[in-house]
């Protein structure tokens, strides 16, 4: 990663929380927004990612999260933006099958 930060949450057991909050300390006037696939402008990006907008321009991007179980199988991760926080919820089902 040329310039940035990587954050990891470790879920050690089924008793561990499934939701995690990444709270950002934003400058006055900065706004955290979820990206929108196919949108025009700086908030365009993949579903599940986010961007910090400063004066209408992208100042920081947060990529799409990834999660895997202890066996290395990909899991589904839901995301949502709440104010100055990016929320992540890992589901215990595999990304290759339905969770219903």
Secondary structure, DSSP 8 states (H G I E B T S, - for coil): --S---------STTS-SEEEEE----TT-EEEE-BTT-SSTTB--TT-EEEEETTEEEEEE----EE-TTS-EEEEEEEEETTEEEEEEEEEETTS---
